[in-house]
């Protein structure tokens, strides 16, 4: 029998996140995910009148492809996947990670070649701007270990977070999106952090389960050359299979002029991928009340209540500051009291202190209010 939680999640993804309509084609791309969940997505999509397509992938196989990759091979992969992506109207990316370091020994050149060809042409240029898409992880013992939980308790946590009432959260986040769109100057302070930048004239996008599951953030982007100061992140981050602790950036006129971490060499290799890699493409405030601890998985960590992320690389089309890059590296800073606190200011107004929103209009986004049953 199918776990009823799988059915509930499939219903959320098909009917809410992608809003699949009769006659639409949907691509379900499952990477190291159980066939039972993929089959349930196919069933629910078909019941909604959609036409499901399925691609099954494995990170172990992806590693082999990247290690043997050539320009001709990657061009062929991109051409094939571009053709398919152009045919569909919706996309679900179901991504498991039995070994989060599976790609850690792929040379930087292999990652770069994939980013410049397959990822850019298929996902950046077609999937993200032209389809209704949602991306999510799949729970497994490796993720449970990352979260320092038992497998059973992590699964319960996962389904609770992924099937919460995102429509209700969506209503609560609208005042924050409106306030961000009116803002010009932003100031962020905290342990090791004193950062200023402008978000004037750039859209603020509320995220309530339509693109990512789990969700719970509002994102925008800084004016590209306006960022100055220092930023000390305090959540571990994973990129290209490599873990980084204590990432610290120094900015001058928007550019990261100094970058250090527990793996400074790899950090700077990534930032030097192209010209846009040392500029910021996203600024977002997270507030999912059920996610409170980092677990080295960015789809969860970037939504942590009381956090923000400041992202080197590509800006999203919906909140475009003109920065273009093959990378998009979300790195998270937590500002709750347990991590030393911190403040976010918009145009001289204190917006959030020690992870809690201060203005009356924004207090419905504080954890105790989002969790309260209506």
C-alpha beads as a LAMMPS data file, in Angstrom:
LAMMPS data file: protein, C-alpha beads

374 atoms
373 bonds

1 atom types
1 bond types

-500.0 500.0 xlo xhi
-500.0 500.0 ylo yhi
-500.0 500.0 zlo zhi

Masses

1 110.0

Atoms # bond

1 1 1 0.000 0.000 0.000
2 1 1 1.082 3.557 -0.721
3 1 1 2.010 5.631 2.319
4 1 1 -0.905 8.116 2.579
5 1 1 1.628 10.887 3.226
6 1 1 2.978 10.294 -0.301
7 1 1 -0.501 10.772 -1.702
8 1 1 -0.987 13.969 0.296
9 1 1 2.347 15.343 -0.924
10 1 1 1.598 14.381 -4.521
11 1 1 -1.712 16.229 -4.292
12 1 1 0.082 19.355 -3.008
13 1 1 2.668 19.225 -5.800
14 1 1 0.235 18.598 -8.646
15 1 1 -2.744 20.716 -7.598
16 1 1 -1.113 23.543 -5.603
17 1 1 2.572 23.900 -6.476
18 1 1 2.336 23.396 -10.245
19 1 1 -1.411 23.991 -10.582
20 1 1 -1.566 21.388 -13.338
21 1 1 -4.418 21.940 -15.785
22 1 1 -6.121 19.351 -18.044
23 1 1 -4.139 18.805 -21.214
24 1 1 -0.855 20.134 -19.820
25 1 1 2.331 18.087 -20.060
26 1 1 4.388 17.671 -16.892
27 1 1 7.934 16.342 -16.553
28 1 1 8.679 14.473 -13.332
29 1 1 12.465 14.259 -12.895
30 1 1 13.277 11.877 -10.039
31 1 1 16.869 11.664 -8.813
32 1 1 17.531 8.869 -6.305
33 1 1 13.866 8.936 -5.260
34 1 1 11.614 5.923 -4.594
35 1 1 9.578 4.620 -7.503
36 1 1 6.477 4.539 -5.278
37 1 1 6.474 8.336 -4.973
38 1 1 7.175 8.827 -8.668
39 1 1 4.313 6.475 -9.550
40 1 1 1.992 8.360 -7.213
41 1 1 2.906 11.633 -8.928
42 1 1 2.131 10.033 -12.285
43 1 1 -1.238 8.799 -10.989
44 1 1 -2.260 12.159 -9.494
45 1 1 -1.080 14.059 -12.591
46 1 1 -3.108 11.768 -14.848
47 1 1 -6.154 12.112 -12.602
48 1 1 -5.842 15.890 -12.969
49 1 1 -6.020 15.506 -16.764
50 1 1 -2.304 16.037 -17.321
51 1 1 0.151 14.119 -19.477
52 1 1 3.075 13.008 -17.277
53 1 1 6.581 12.313 -18.562
54 1 1 9.220 10.753 -16.292
55 1 1 13.009 10.847 -16.186
56 1 1 14.853 8.747 -13.600
57 1 1 18.366 9.851 -12.657
58 1 1 21.040 8.946 -10.124
59 1 1 23.775 11.092 -8.603
60 1 1 26.159 8.165 -8.891
61 1 1 25.508 8.064 -12.632
62 1 1 25.679 11.864 -12.822
63 1 1 29.140 11.641 -11.278
64 1 1 30.267 9.185 -13.946
65 1 1 28.936 11.481 -16.665
66 1 1 30.690 14.530 -15.226
67 1 1 33.977 12.658 -14.829
68 1 1 33.912 11.560 -18.463
69 1 1 32.345 14.738 -19.769
70 1 1 33.417 16.397 -23.009
71 1 1 32.034 19.455 -24.752
72 1 1 30.434 17.270 -27.431
73 1 1 28.827 15.019 -24.804
74 1 1 27.453 17.917 -22.762
75 1 1 26.180 19.649 -25.902
76 1 1 24.299 16.472 -26.836
77 1 1 22.835 16.183 -23.323
78 1 1 21.770 19.820 -23.424
79 1 1 20.259 19.535 -26.898
80 1 1 18.248 16.458 -25.902
81 1 1 16.984 17.929 -22.637
82 1 1 16.239 21.327 -24.201
83 1 1 13.978 19.664 -26.756
84 1 1 12.041 17.860 -24.049
85 1 1 11.816 20.863 -21.712
86 1 1 10.337 22.969 -24.520
87 1 1 7.471 20.492 -24.867
88 1 1 6.204 20.642 -21.288
89 1 1 4.263 23.190 -19.251
90 1 1 5.099 21.985 -15.720
91 1 1 8.058 20.375 -13.973
92 1 1 8.592 18.557 -10.683
93 1 1 12.178 17.914 -9.571
94 1 1 12.223 15.201 -6.903
95 1 1 15.797 14.983 -5.652
96 1 1 17.232 12.459 -3.234
97 1 1 20.778 12.521 -1.885
98 1 1 21.933 9.222 -0.356
99 1 1 25.466 10.655 -0.362
100 1 1 25.658 14.448 -0.266
101 1 1 29.363 14.272 -1.198
102 1 1 28.810 12.120 -4.302
103 1 1 30.065 14.865 -6.630
104 1 1 32.863 16.122 -4.382
105 1 1 35.689 14.564 -6.399
106 1 1 34.492 15.838 -9.765
107 1 1 37.097 18.404 -10.928
108 1 1 35.988 22.013 -11.058
109 1 1 36.270 21.900 -14.844
110 1 1 33.666 19.140 -14.995
111 1 1 31.204 21.097 -12.855
112 1 1 31.834 24.235 -14.911
113 1 1 31.274 22.443 -18.215
114 1 1 27.941 21.069 -16.990
115 1 1 26.857 24.457 -15.607
116 1 1 27.769 26.285 -18.834
117 1 1 25.948 23.856 -21.104
118 1 1 23.254 21.588 -19.641
119 1 1 22.233 23.598 -16.569
120 1 1 22.271 26.987 -18.239
121 1 1 20.515 25.984 -21.463
122 1 1 17.958 23.629 -19.934
123 1 1 17.166 25.077 -16.519
124 1 1 18.198 28.726 -16.467
125 1 1 16.964 29.573 -19.948
126 1 1 13.866 27.354 -20.257
127 1 1 12.651 25.561 -17.145
128 1 1 12.869 28.444 -14.648
129 1 1 11.389 31.254 -16.775
130 1 1 8.997 29.260 -18.983
131 1 1 7.408 26.448 -16.956
132 1 1 5.421 26.035 -13.754
133 1 1 8.027 24.272 -11.659
134 1 1 8.653 23.011 -8.155
135 1 1 11.747 21.353 -6.700
136 1 1 11.978 19.291 -3.525
137 1 1 14.251 16.835 -1.751
138 1 1 13.305 13.295 -0.801
139 1 1 13.889 12.083 2.789
140 1 1 16.317 9.253 3.404
141 1 1 18.708 8.124 6.173
142 1 1 21.451 10.409 4.857
143 1 1 19.215 13.456 5.261
144 1 1 18.123 12.262 8.697
145 1 1 21.761 12.028 9.696
146 1 1 22.421 15.552 8.378
147 1 1 19.536 16.776 10.537
148 1 1 20.763 14.768 13.545
149 1 1 17.457 12.887 13.708
150 1 1 16.341 9.294 13.539
151 1 1 15.033 8.171 10.153
152 1 1 11.473 7.875 11.460
153 1 1 11.401 11.255 13.181
154 1 1 12.928 12.955 10.150
155 1 1 10.309 11.462 7.856
156 1 1 7.568 12.791 10.137
157 1 1 9.225 16.216 10.186
158 1 1 9.619 16.146 6.389
159 1 1 5.994 15.406 5.618
160 1 1 4.765 17.904 8.238
161 1 1 6.853 20.667 6.658
162 1 1 6.142 19.766 3.042
163 1 1 2.364 19.466 3.419
164 1 1 1.709 22.450 5.709
165 1 1 -0.910 25.073 4.824
166 1 1 1.122 27.109 2.345
167 1 1 -1.892 29.096 1.192
168 1 1 -2.288 30.467 4.736
169 1 1 1.411 31.296 4.921
170 1 1 1.105 33.025 1.555
171 1 1 -1.410 35.514 2.926
172 1 1 0.785 36.287 5.937
173 1 1 3.849 37.073 3.811
174 1 1 2.235 39.656 1.532
175 1 1 2.868 42.643 3.884
176 1 1 6.576 41.747 3.949
177 1 1 6.728 41.591 0.158
178 1 1 4.974 44.966 -0.056
179 1 1 7.352 46.520 2.493
180 1 1 10.406 45.188 0.635
181 1 1 9.173 46.624 -2.644
182 1 1 8.900 50.068 -1.046
183 1 1 12.351 49.880 0.545
184 1 1 15.555 51.467 -0.657
185 1 1 18.350 51.103 1.893
186 1 1 18.890 47.846 3.792
187 1 1 21.204 47.438 6.747
188 1 1 22.034 44.095 8.345
189 1 1 24.055 43.774 11.541
190 1 1 25.049 40.808 13.661
191 1 1 28.121 38.958 14.920
192 1 1 30.830 39.628 12.350
193 1 1 28.323 41.310 10.033
194 1 1 27.792 44.928 9.093
195 1 1 26.290 45.129 5.631
196 1 1 24.512 47.837 3.642
197 1 1 22.898 47.762 0.206
198 1 1 19.923 49.030 -1.788
199 1 1 16.944 47.046 -3.095
200 1 1 15.249 50.055 -4.688
201 1 1 13.217 49.305 -7.791
202 1 1 13.648 45.522 -7.647
203 1 1 10.625 43.279 -7.215
204 1 1 10.057 41.282 -4.013
205 1 1 8.761 37.776 -4.674
206 1 1 6.761 35.851 -2.023
207 1 1 7.442 32.103 -2.021
208 1 1 4.612 30.014 -0.627
209 1 1 5.118 26.525 -2.054
210 1 1 4.798 27.290 -5.766
211 1 1 8.503 26.828 -6.634
212 1 1 10.123 25.029 -3.719
213 1 1 8.821 22.569 -1.161
214 1 1 9.392 23.269 1.676
215 1 1 8.933 27.000 1.291
216 1 1 8.677 30.178 3.315
217 1 1 10.671 33.190 2.124
218 1 1 10.419 36.495 0.309
219 1 1 13.285 37.229 -2.054
220 1 1 14.543 40.192 -3.994
221 1 1 18.042 41.263 -5.086
222 1 1 20.396 44.079 -4.165
223 1 1 21.197 46.794 -6.661
224 1 1 24.253 45.125 -8.164
225 1 1 26.964 47.609 -7.178
226 1 1 25.381 48.828 -3.919
227 1 1 26.649 46.163 -1.496
228 1 1 29.317 47.264 0.987
229 1 1 30.637 45.857 4.249
230 1 1 31.199 42.414 5.701
231 1 1 29.000 39.358 6.071
232 1 1 29.763 36.416 8.363
233 1 1 27.532 33.419 7.628
234 1 1 26.922 30.935 10.442
235 1 1 25.265 27.969 8.726
236 1 1 27.297 25.310 6.988
237 1 1 26.854 25.230 3.229
238 1 1 27.311 22.609 0.533
239 1 1 28.230 23.336 -3.093
240 1 1 29.427 20.908 -5.761
241 1 1 29.656 18.236 -3.073
242 1 1 32.041 20.301 -0.903
243 1 1 31.098 21.452 2.620
244 1 1 32.056 24.932 3.841
245 1 1 31.977 26.325 7.379
246 1 1 32.401 29.950 8.484
247 1 1 31.990 31.579 5.072
248 1 1 32.891 35.261 5.253
249 1 1 32.641 37.880 2.500
250 1 1 33.942 41.422 2.241
251 1 1 32.184 43.672 -0.295
252 1 1 33.166 46.849 -2.071
253 1 1 30.726 48.417 -4.540
254 1 1 28.871 45.161 -4.902
255 1 1 31.834 42.882 -5.520
256 1 1 33.132 40.198 -3.159
257 1 1 36.724 41.371 -2.793
258 1 1 37.686 38.856 -0.113
259 1 1 36.190 35.426 0.587
260 1 1 37.245 32.919 3.226
261 1 1 35.835 29.685 4.633
262 1 1 36.950 26.304 5.901
263 1 1 37.827 25.604 2.249
264 1 1 38.920 28.992 0.958
265 1 1 40.497 27.588 -2.193
266 1 1 37.322 25.902 -3.400
267 1 1 35.211 28.879 -2.345
268 1 1 37.209 31.233 -4.544
269 1 1 37.284 28.756 -7.428
270 1 1 33.493 28.800 -7.456
271 1 1 33.257 32.589 -7.146
272 1 1 35.712 32.940 -10.035
273 1 1 33.547 30.807 -12.332
274 1 1 32.667 33.968 -14.255
275 1 1 32.345 37.730 -13.802
276 1 1 28.980 37.526 -12.082
277 1 1 30.128 34.968 -9.523
278 1 1 31.492 37.653 -7.188
279 1 1 28.298 39.727 -7.222
280 1 1 25.032 39.020 -5.406
281 1 1 21.965 37.809 -7.278
282 1 1 19.503 37.314 -4.412
283 1 1 18.628 38.592 -0.955
284 1 1 15.896 36.658 0.867
285 1 1 14.314 36.506 4.310
286 1 1 13.244 33.073 5.613
287 1 1 10.438 32.328 8.080
288 1 1 9.168 28.731 7.893
289 1 1 8.157 28.088 11.521
290 1 1 8.768 24.334 11.348
291 1 1 12.379 24.645 10.152
292 1 1 14.600 25.847 12.969
293 1 1 17.983 24.130 12.547
294 1 1 20.331 23.936 9.560
295 1 1 20.742 20.477 8.046
296 1 1 23.124 21.130 5.139
297 1 1 20.323 21.024 2.593
298 1 1 19.643 24.409 1.087
299 1 1 15.996 23.781 0.183
300 1 1 15.379 23.479 3.924
301 1 1 18.084 25.756 5.328
302 1 1 17.164 28.842 3.286
303 1 1 13.639 28.747 4.792
304 1 1 14.744 28.595 8.462
305 1 1 12.697 30.884 10.689
306 1 1 14.823 33.900 11.649
307 1 1 17.285 33.489 8.772
308 1 1 18.277 35.343 5.623
309 1 1 20.367 34.279 2.660
310 1 1 22.618 36.362 0.463
311 1 1 23.433 34.603 -2.779
312 1 1 26.454 34.995 -5.040
313 1 1 25.668 34.504 -8.717
314 1 1 22.683 34.512 -11.023
315 1 1 19.696 36.721 -10.260
316 1 1 16.190 35.418 -10.834
317 1 1 14.281 36.860 -13.758
318 1 1 11.417 37.905 -11.457
319 1 1 13.788 40.045 -9.345
320 1 1 16.536 40.826 -11.813
321 1 1 19.368 43.147 -10.812
322 1 1 21.297 42.489 -14.009
323 1 1 23.734 39.994 -12.516
324 1 1 24.332 36.934 -14.666
325 1 1 26.366 33.887 -13.762
326 1 1 26.430 30.118 -14.134
327 1 1 26.403 29.799 -10.322
328 1 1 23.674 30.527 -7.786
329 1 1 24.925 29.675 -4.307
330 1 1 22.431 30.269 -1.498
331 1 1 24.322 30.711 1.783
332 1 1 22.404 31.177 5.019
333 1 1 22.842 33.342 8.110
334 1 1 20.698 32.713 11.204
335 1 1 19.835 35.663 13.447
336 1 1 17.988 34.096 16.373
337 1 1 19.248 34.681 19.916
338 1 1 20.897 31.251 20.080
339 1 1 23.246 32.306 17.248
340 1 1 24.034 35.713 18.689
341 1 1 21.066 37.586 17.257
342 1 1 21.068 40.305 14.635
343 1 1 18.979 43.016 13.058
344 1 1 17.557 43.873 9.635
345 1 1 16.658 47.497 8.907
346 1 1 14.771 49.014 5.948
347 1 1 15.250 52.747 5.467
348 1 1 15.991 53.242 9.165
349 1 1 13.065 51.108 10.375
350 1 1 13.839 48.004 12.425
351 1 1 12.185 45.137 10.562
352 1 1 13.472 42.081 12.392
353 1 1 15.431 41.693 15.622
354 1 1 16.963 38.425 16.815
355 1 1 14.934 36.517 14.242
356 1 1 11.527 38.012 15.116
357 1 1 9.628 40.574 13.053
358 1 1 9.008 43.857 14.843
359 1 1 6.373 45.905 12.907
360 1 1 2.783 44.959 13.732
361 1 1 1.958 44.180 10.094
362 1 1 4.772 41.615 9.915
363 1 1 4.270 39.870 13.250
364 1 1 1.910 37.232 11.724
365 1 1 5.091 35.770 10.190
366 1 1 6.651 35.069 13.595
367 1 1 6.735 31.334 14.394
368 1 1 4.194 31.362 17.230
369 1 1 1.668 33.046 14.954
370 1 1 2.289 30.941 11.844
371 1 1 1.925 27.769 13.903
372 1 1 -1.265 28.935 15.594
373 1 1 -4.326 27.148 14.288
374 1 1 -6.926 29.466 12.836

Bonds

1 1 1 2
2 1 2 3
3 1 3 4
4 1 4 5
5 1 5 6
6 1 6 7
7 1 7 8
8 1 8 9
9 1 9 10
10 1 10 11
11 1 11 12
12 1 12 13
13 1 13 14
14 1 14 15
15 1 15 16
16 1 16 17
17 1 17 18
18 1 18 19
19 1 19 20
20 1 20 21
21 1 21 22
22 1 22 23
23 1 23 24
24 1 24 25
25 1 25 26
26 1 26 27
27 1 27 28
28 1 28 29
29 1 29 30
30 1 30 31
31 1 31 32
32 1 32 33
33 1 33 34
34 1 34 35
35 1 35 36
36 1 36 37
37 1 37 38
38 1 38 39
39 1 39 40
40 1 40 41
41 1 41 42
42 1 42 43
43 1 43 44
44 1 44 45
45 1 45 46
46 1 46 47
47 1 47 48
48 1 48 49
49 1 49 50
50 1 50 51
51 1 51 52
52 1 52 53
53 1 53 54
54 1 54 55
55 1 55 56
56 1 56 57
57 1 57 58
58 1 58 59
59 1 59 60
60 1 60 61
61 1 61 62
62 1 62 63
63 1 63 64
64 1 64 65
65 1 65 66
66 1 66 67
67 1 67 68
68 1 68 69
69 1 69 70
70 1 70 71
71 1 71 72
72 1 72 73
73 1 73 74
74 1 74 75
75 1 75 76
76 1 76 77
77 1 77 78
78 1 78 79
79 1 79 80
80 1 80 81
81 1 81 82
82 1 82 83
83 1 83 84
84 1 84 85
85 1 85 86
86 1 86 87
87 1 87 88
88 1 88 89
89 1 89 90
90 1 90 91
91 1 91 92
92 1 92 93
93 1 93 94
94 1 94 95
95 1 95 96
96 1 96 97
97 1 97 98
98 1 98 99
99 1 99 100
100 1 100 101
101 1 101 102
102 1 102 103
103 1 103 104
104 1 104 105
105 1 105 106
106 1 106 107
107 1 107 108
108 1 108 109
109 1 109 110
110 1 110 111
111 1 111 112
112 1 112 113
113 1 113 114
114 1 114 115
115 1 115 116
116 1 116 117
117 1 117 118
118 1 118 119
119 1 119 120
120 1 120 121
121 1 121 122
122 1 122 123
123 1 123 124
124 1 124 125
125 1 125 126
126 1 126 127
127 1 127 128
128 1 128 129
129 1 129 130
130 1 130 131
131 1 131 132
132 1 132 133
133 1 133 134
134 1 134 135
135 1 135 136
136 1 136 137
137 1 137 138
138 1 138 139
139 1 139 140
140 1 140 141
141 1 141 142
142 1 142 143
143 1 143 144
144 1 144 145
145 1 145 146
146 1 146 147
147 1 147 148
148 1 148 149
149 1 149 150
150 1 150 151
151 1 151 152
152 1 152 153
153 1 153 154
154 1 154 155
155 1 155 156
156 1 156 157
157 1 157 158
158 1 158 159
159 1 159 160
160 1 160 161
161 1 161 162
162 1 162 163
163 1 163 164
164 1 164 165
165 1 165 166
166 1 166 167
167 1 167 168
168 1 168 169
169 1 169 170
170 1 170 171
171 1 171 172
172 1 172 173
173 1 173 174
174 1 174 175
175 1 175 176
176 1 176 177
177 1 177 178
178 1 178 179
179 1 179 180
180 1 180 181
181 1 181 182
182 1 182 183
183 1 183 184
184 1 184 185
185 1 185 186
186 1 186 187
187 1 187 188
188 1 188 189
189 1 189 190
190 1 190 191
191 1 191 192
192 1 192 193
193 1 193 194
194 1 194 195
195 1 195 196
196 1 196 197
197 1 197 198
198 1 198 199
199 1 199 200
200 1 200 201
201 1 201 202
202 1 202 203
203 1 203 204
204 1 204 205
205 1 205 206
206 1 206 207
207 1 207 208
208 1 208 209
209 1 209 210
210 1 210 211
211 1 211 212
212 1 212 213
213 1 213 214
214 1 214 215
215 1 215 216
216 1 216 217
217 1 217 218
218 1 218 219
219 1 219 220
220 1 220 221
221 1 221 222
222 1 222 223
223 1 223 224
224 1 224 225
225 1 225 226
226 1 226 227
227 1 227 228
228 1 228 229
229 1 229 230
230 1 230 231
231 1 231 232
232 1 232 233
233 1 233 234
234 1 234 235
235 1 235 236
236 1 236 237
237 1 237 238
238 1 238 239
239 1 239 240
240 1 240 241
241 1 241 242
242 1 242 243
243 1 243 244
244 1 244 245
245 1 245 246
246 1 246 247
247 1 247 248
248 1 248 249
249 1 249 250
250 1 250 251
251 1 251 252
252 1 252 253
253 1 253 254
254 1 254 255
255 1 255 256
256 1 256 257
257 1 257 258
258 1 258 259
259 1 259 260
260 1 260 261
261 1 261 262
262 1 262 263
263 1 263 264
264 1 264 265
265 1 265 266
266 1 266 267
267 1 267 268
268 1 268 269
269 1 269 270
270 1 270 271
271 1 271 272
272 1 272 273
273 1 273 274
274 1 274 275
275 1 275 276
276 1 276 277
277 1 277 278
278 1 278 279
279 1 279 280
280 1 280 281
281 1 281 282
282 1 282 283
283 1 283 284
284 1 284 285
285 1 285 286
286 1 286 287
287 1 287 288
288 1 288 289
289 1 289 290
290 1 290 291
291 1 291 292
292 1 292 293
293 1 293 294
294 1 294 295
295 1 295 296
296 1 296 297
297 1 297 298
298 1 298 299
299 1 299 300
300 1 300 301
301 1 301 302
302 1 302 303
303 1 303 304
304 1 304 305
305 1 305 306
306 1 306 307
307 1 307 308
308 1 308 309
309 1 309 310
310 1 310 311
311 1 311 312
312 1 312 313
313 1 313 314
314 1 314 315
315 1 315 316
316 1 316 317
317 1 317 318
318 1 318 319
319 1 319 320
320 1 320 321
321 1 321 322
322 1 322 323
323 1 323 324
324 1 324 325
325 1 325 326
326 1 326 327
327 1 327 328
328 1 328 329
329 1 329 330
330 1 330 331
331 1 331 332
332 1 332 333
333 1 333 334
334 1 334 335
335 1 335 336
336 1 336 337
337 1 337 338
338 1 338 339
339 1 339 340
340 1 340 341
341 1 341 342
342 1 342 343
343 1 343 344
344 1 344 345
345 1 345 346
346 1 346 347
347 1 347 348
348 1 348 349
349 1 349 350
350 1 350 351
351 1 351 352
352 1 352 353
353 1 353 354
354 1 354 355
355 1 355 356
356 1 356 357
357 1 357 358
358 1 358 359
359 1 359 360
360 1 360 361
361 1 361 362
362 1 362 363
363 1 363 364
364 1 364 365
365 1 365 366
366 1 366 367
367 1 367 368
368 1 368 369
369 1 369 370
370 1 370 371
371 1 371 372
372 1 372 373
373 1 373 374
